[in-house]
Amino acid sequence: VGKKTSERICLELRDKLVFPEAARAEAAVPSRLSVDDDVHSALVNLGYRPRDADGAIEAARRQLGSDAEFSAVLKAALRQLTKS
């Protein structure tokens, strides 16, 4: 395959291919719902009631903001639950 043919193939397939770097970058940013679900699951598995876990997560989000990572949300939620 020559230079012109390879350029044409790349041009035609550009929109159909997902490059590994782009796929990893998209997957590396978890959504807020995903983080909240993971924190909720962790708290319930630690023995907290689902309703209490939800309240603690909401309080943690108010404190930390919507872009906080899993570990920060979990720590803040645990602090909230141990206050009660």
CNS distance restraints for C-alpha pairs under 8 A (distance, minus, plus):
assign (resid   1 and name CA) (resid   5 and name CA) 6.11 0.50 0.50
assign (resid   1 and name CA) (resid   6 and name CA) 6.33 0.50 0.50
assign (resid   2 and name CA) (resid   6 and name CA) 6.11 0.50 0.50
assign (resid   3 and name CA) (resid   7 and name CA) 6.13 0.50 0.50
assign (resid   4 and name CA) (resid   8 and name CA) 6.16 0.50 0.50
assign (resid   5 and name CA) (resid   9 and name CA) 6.15 0.50 0.50
assign (resid   6 and name CA) (resid  10 and name CA) 6.12 0.50 0.50
assign (resid   7 and name CA) (resid  11 and name CA) 6.06 0.50 0.50
assign (resid   8 and name CA) (resid  12 and name CA) 6.12 0.50 0.50
assign (resid   9 and name CA) (resid  13 and name CA) 6.06 0.50 0.50
assign (resid  10 and name CA) (resid  14 and name CA) 5.63 0.50 0.50
assign (resid  13 and name CA) (resid  17 and name CA) 6.15 0.50 0.50
assign (resid  18 and name CA) (resid  22 and name CA) 6.98 0.50 0.50
assign (resid  18 and name CA) (resid  23 and name CA) 6.67 0.50 0.50
assign (resid  19 and name CA) (resid  23 and name CA) 6.34 0.50 0.50
assign (resid  20 and name CA) (resid  24 and name CA) 6.11 0.50 0.50
assign (resid  21 and name CA) (resid  25 and name CA) 6.18 0.50 0.50
assign (resid  22 and name CA) (resid  26 and name CA) 6.23 0.50 0.50
assign (resid  23 and name CA) (resid  27 and name CA) 6.18 0.50 0.50
assign (resid  24 and name CA) (resid  28 and name CA) 5.90 0.50 0.50
assign (resid  25 and name CA) (resid  29 and name CA) 7.03 0.50 0.50
assign (resid  30 and name CA) (resid  34 and name CA) 6.23 0.50 0.50
assign (resid  30 and name CA) (resid  35 and name CA) 6.62 0.50 0.50
assign (resid  31 and name CA) (resid  35 and name CA) 6.36 0.50 0.50
assign (resid  32 and name CA) (resid  36 and name CA) 6.06 0.50 0.50
assign (resid  32 and name CA) (resid  66 and name CA) 6.58 0.50 0.50
assign (resid  32 and name CA) (resid  67 and name CA) 6.92 0.50 0.50
assign (resid  33 and name CA) (resid  37 and name CA) 5.96 0.50 0.50
assign (resid  34 and name CA) (resid  38 and name CA) 6.16 0.50 0.50
assign (resid  35 and name CA) (resid  39 and name CA) 6.15 0.50 0.50
assign (resid  35 and name CA) (resid  69 and name CA) 7.11 0.50 0.50
assign (resid  35 and name CA) (resid  70 and name CA) 5.50 0.50 0.50
assign (resid  36 and name CA) (resid  40 and name CA) 5.99 0.50 0.50
assign (resid  36 and name CA) (resid  57 and name CA) 7.02 0.50 0.50
assign (resid  36 and name CA) (resid  70 and name CA) 7.65 0.50 0.50
assign (resid  36 and name CA) (resid  73 and name CA) 7.96 0.50 0.50
assign (resid  37 and name CA) (resid  41 and name CA) 6.10 0.50 0.50
assign (resid  38 and name CA) (resid  42 and name CA) 6.18 0.50 0.50
assign (resid  38 and name CA) (resid  70 and name CA) 7.54 0.50 0.50
assign (resid  39 and name CA) (resid  43 and name CA) 6.16 0.50 0.50
assign (resid  39 and name CA) (resid  57 and name CA) 7.59 0.50 0.50
assign (resid  39 and name CA) (resid  70 and name CA) 6.69 0.50 0.50
assign (resid  39 and name CA) (resid  73 and name CA) 7.15 0.50 0.50
assign (resid  39 and name CA) (resid  74 and name CA) 5.68 0.50 0.50
assign (resid  40 and name CA) (resid  44 and name CA) 6.16 0.50 0.50
assign (resid  40 and name CA) (resid  50 and name CA) 7.31 0.50 0.50
assign (resid  40 and name CA) (resid  53 and name CA) 5.89 0.50 0.50
assign (resid  40 and name CA) (resid  54 and name CA) 6.79 0.50 0.50
assign (resid  40 and name CA) (resid  57 and name CA) 7.42 0.50 0.50
assign (resid  41 and name CA) (resid  45 and name CA) 6.04 0.50 0.50
assign (resid  42 and name CA) (resid  46 and name CA) 6.23 0.50 0.50
assign (resid  43 and name CA) (resid  47 and name CA) 6.60 0.50 0.50
assign (resid  43 and name CA) (resid  48 and name CA) 5.67 0.50 0.50
assign (resid  43 and name CA) (resid  50 and name CA) 7.94 0.50 0.50
assign (resid  43 and name CA) (resid  53 and name CA) 6.08 0.50 0.50
assign (resid  43 and name CA) (resid  74 and name CA) 7.98 0.50 0.50
assign (resid  43 and name CA) (resid  78 and name CA) 7.92 0.50 0.50
assign (resid  44 and name CA) (resid  48 and name CA) 4.86 0.50 0.50
assign (resid  44 and name CA) (resid  49 and name CA) 6.04 0.50 0.50
assign (resid  44 and name CA) (resid  50 and name CA) 6.00 0.50 0.50
assign (resid  44 and name CA) (resid  53 and name CA) 6.91 0.50 0.50
assign (resid  48 and name CA) (resid  52 and name CA) 6.56 0.50 0.50
assign (resid  48 and name CA) (resid  53 and name CA) 6.34 0.50 0.50
assign (resid  49 and name CA) (resid  53 and name CA) 6.18 0.50 0.50
assign (resid  50 and name CA) (resid  54 and name CA) 6.17 0.50 0.50
assign (resid  51 and name CA) (resid  55 and name CA) 6.41 0.50 0.50
assign (resid  52 and name CA) (resid  56 and name CA) 6.20 0.50 0.50
assign (resid  52 and name CA) (resid  81 and name CA) 7.51 0.50 0.50
assign (resid  53 and name CA) (resid  57 and name CA) 6.13 0.50 0.50
assign (resid  53 and name CA) (resid  77 and name CA) 7.52 0.50 0.50
assign (resid  53 and name CA) (resid  81 and name CA) 7.82 0.50 0.50
assign (resid  54 and name CA) (resid  58 and name CA) 6.23 0.50 0.50
assign (resid  55 and name CA) (resid  59 and name CA) 6.24 0.50 0.50
assign (resid  56 and name CA) (resid  60 and name CA) 6.09 0.50 0.50
assign (resid  56 and name CA) (resid  76 and name CA) 7.87 0.50 0.50
assign (resid  56 and name CA) (resid  77 and name CA) 4.72 0.50 0.50
assign (resid  56 and name CA) (resid  78 and name CA) 7.39 0.50 0.50
assign (resid  56 and name CA) (resid  80 and name CA) 5.69 0.50 0.50
assign (resid  56 and name CA) (resid  81 and name CA) 6.23 0.50 0.50
assign (resid  57 and name CA) (resid  61 and name CA) 6.11 0.50 0.50
assign (resid  57 and name CA) (resid  73 and name CA) 6.96 0.50 0.50
assign (resid  57 and name CA) (resid  74 and name CA) 7.78 0.50 0.50
assign (resid  57 and name CA) (resid  76 and name CA) 7.92 0.50 0.50
assign (resid  57 and name CA) (resid  77 and name CA) 5.38 0.50 0.50
assign (resid  58 and name CA) (resid  62 and name CA) 6.28 0.50 0.50
assign (resid  59 and name CA) (resid  63 and name CA) 6.29 0.50 0.50
assign (resid  59 and name CA) (resid  77 and name CA) 7.16 0.50 0.50
assign (resid  59 and name CA) (resid  80 and name CA) 7.36 0.50 0.50
assign (resid  60 and name CA) (resid  64 and name CA) 5.95 0.50 0.50
assign (resid  60 and name CA) (resid  65 and name CA) 7.92 0.50 0.50
assign (resid  60 and name CA) (resid  73 and name CA) 5.83 0.50 0.50
assign (resid  60 and name CA) (resid  76 and name CA) 5.24 0.50 0.50
assign (resid  60 and name CA) (resid  77 and name CA) 5.41 0.50 0.50
assign (resid  60 and name CA) (resid  80 and name CA) 7.53 0.50 0.50
assign (resid  61 and name CA) (resid  65 and name CA) 5.04 0.50 0.50
assign (resid  61 and name CA) (resid  66 and name CA) 6.00 0.50 0.50
assign (resid  61 and name CA) (resid  68 and name CA) 7.70 0.50 0.50
assign (resid  61 and name CA) (resid  73 and name CA) 7.01 0.50 0.50
assign (resid  62 and name CA) (resid  66 and name CA) 7.98 0.50 0.50
assign (resid  64 and name CA) (resid  68 and name CA) 6.11 0.50 0.50
assign (resid  64 and name CA) (resid  72 and name CA) 7.95 0.50 0.50
assign (resid  64 and name CA) (resid  73 and name CA) 7.42 0.50 0.50
assign (resid  68 and name CA) (resid  72 and name CA) 6.32 0.50 0.50
assign (resid  68 and name CA) (resid  73 and name CA) 6.42 0.50 0.50
assign (resid  69 and name CA) (resid  73 and name CA) 6.30 0.50 0.50
assign (resid  70 and name CA) (resid  74 and name CA) 6.02 0.50 0.50
assign (resid  71 and name CA) (resid  75 and name CA) 6.11 0.50 0.50
assign (resid  72 and name CA) (resid  76 and name CA) 6.16 0.50 0.50
assign (resid  73 and name CA) (resid  77 and name CA) 5.98 0.50 0.50
assign (resid  74 and name CA) (resid  78 and name CA) 6.08 0.50 0.50
assign (resid  75 and name CA) (resid  79 and name CA) 6.18 0.50 0.50
assign (resid  76 and name CA) (resid  80 and name CA) 6.19 0.50 0.50
assign (resid  77 and name CA) (resid  81 and name CA) 6.18 0.50 0.50
assign (resid  78 and name CA) (resid  82 and name CA) 6.15 0.50 0.50
assign (resid  79 and name CA) (resid  83 and name CA) 6.37 0.50 0.50
assign (resid  80 and name CA) (resid  84 and name CA) 7.06 0.50 0.50
